[in-house]
């Protein structure tokens, strides 16, 4: 058995680097960039009007009346130079013609007998967007590790970046074991049977991390069948996750079967609660293998603590951002950990924005897990007082 810190360090150090692929920028939503990306264009390309109004040439002559000689819409190029005493109608985003050095909002002037009449002399440069004020060619638009949001995508495309390098999509297999496990389309169950809920919990968590290619399967508690299923998945996938059969019971056959398949064991069992009997290993130089416990709380906590960081790294997330995010919260009641190992407790934020811990912290309490949105890490042999400010880990 190893400590949590050593387990996570082992996973991080053996996680393969992202495999780069180039895709169209419009397909990169929610993916992480593998390189700094620089603009191949300038924005705006020319000086532009930021308002609907009139462009004039301010010459210091206190002129208040101007001849209107034309109009310019966004996307049009006006080739004539504007001289003293002349004005041109401009619409938002229109290019500023040569000679214009100020724009007057249409609400701040009036037109009489074809002439533009000003109420006051405008400031030079007002309501003009200067060329390159948003970004210039060669400027960094997004840094390595940046997640492409909708607005980031718009910035990239605006900067003329039409292709980006992102990680290749990961392929993941989830295998559940246990004779009691039944498919969700079976209908009614016997008293000794349960649905394969863990597989869909893990699959949904993987989908939330941007992994679409997830295969789900179930194998009965027979070693030959388990080995066959594992071999098939190990060859085809980047990550293999098993659920159940990883402890020390008579039918806990996963660890032995993984070793038979050639998986190199990195650790088995971590000094935490829940998810103590977790297994981690490597197959070849590409496939990370996780054996998660069968109880749903243990399975999900193990996934969040040990699988999620590795997936994030392989998806191009920076190491310091690869784990769960935390938030400062005030405890609504005391927490006590009398055990000689770290305890992760499920909780949720109540209506007073206080952290409320669920009373039944058992590894099979799927309803408590469903009602939780945070995990609280409590050190061994530790008591946290009511009202104390602590770091709570946000559950996705």
Secondary structure as GFF3:
##gff-version 3
##sequence-region A 1 396
A	DSSP	alpha_helix	4	13	.	.	.	ID=ss1
A	DSSP	beta_strand	20	24	.	.	.	ID=ss2
A	DSSP	three_ten_helix	25	27	.	.	.	ID=ss3
A	DSSP	beta_strand	37	38	.	.	.	ID=ss4
A	DSSP	beta_strand	48	49	.	.	.	ID=ss5
A	DSSP	beta_strand	53	56	.	.	.	ID=ss6
A	DSSP	beta_strand	65	72	.	.	.	ID=ss7
A	DSSP	beta_strand	86	90	.	.	.	ID=ss8
A	DSSP	beta_strand	102	105	.	.	.	ID=ss9
A	DSSP	three_ten_helix	106	108	.	.	.	ID=ss10
A	DSSP	beta_strand	109	112	.	.	.	ID=ss11
A	DSSP	beta_strand	115	118	.	.	.	ID=ss12
A	DSSP	beta_strand	128	129	.	.	.	ID=ss13
A	DSSP	beta_strand	140	142	.	.	.	ID=ss14
A	DSSP	alpha_helix	150	158	.	.	.	ID=ss15
A	DSSP	beta_strand	163	167	.	.	.	ID=ss16
A	DSSP	beta_strand	171	177	.	.	.	ID=ss17
A	DSSP	beta_strand	181	182	.	.	.	ID=ss18
A	DSSP	beta_strand	194	195	.	.	.	ID=ss19
A	DSSP	alpha_helix	197	208	.	.	.	ID=ss20
A	DSSP	beta_strand	213	219	.	.	.	ID=ss21
A	DSSP	alpha_helix	223	236	.	.	.	ID=ss22
A	DSSP	beta_strand	239	243	.	.	.	ID=ss23
A	DSSP	alpha_helix	254	260	.	.	.	ID=ss24
A	DSSP	beta_strand	264	268	.	.	.	ID=ss25
A	DSSP	beta_strand	272	273	.	.	.	ID=ss26
A	DSSP	beta_strand	279	283	.	.	.	ID=ss27
A	DSSP	beta_strand	287	292	.	.	.	ID=ss28
A	DSSP	alpha_helix	296	302	.	.	.	ID=ss29
A	DSSP	pi_helix	303	307	.	.	.	ID=ss30
A	DSSP	alpha_helix	308	314	.	.	.	ID=ss31
A	DSSP	three_ten_helix	319	321	.	.	.	ID=ss32
A	DSSP	beta_strand	326	331	.	.	.	ID=ss33
A	DSSP	beta_strand	335	337	.	.	.	ID=ss34
A	DSSP	beta_strand	342	349	.	.	.	ID=ss35
A	DSSP	beta_strand	354	357	.	.	.	ID=ss36
A	DSSP	alpha_helix	366	370	.	.	.	ID=ss37
A	DSSP	beta_strand	374	378	.	.	.	ID=ss38
A	DSSP	beta_strand	382	384	.	.	.	ID=ss39
A	DSSP	beta_strand	389	394	.	.	.	ID=ss40
###
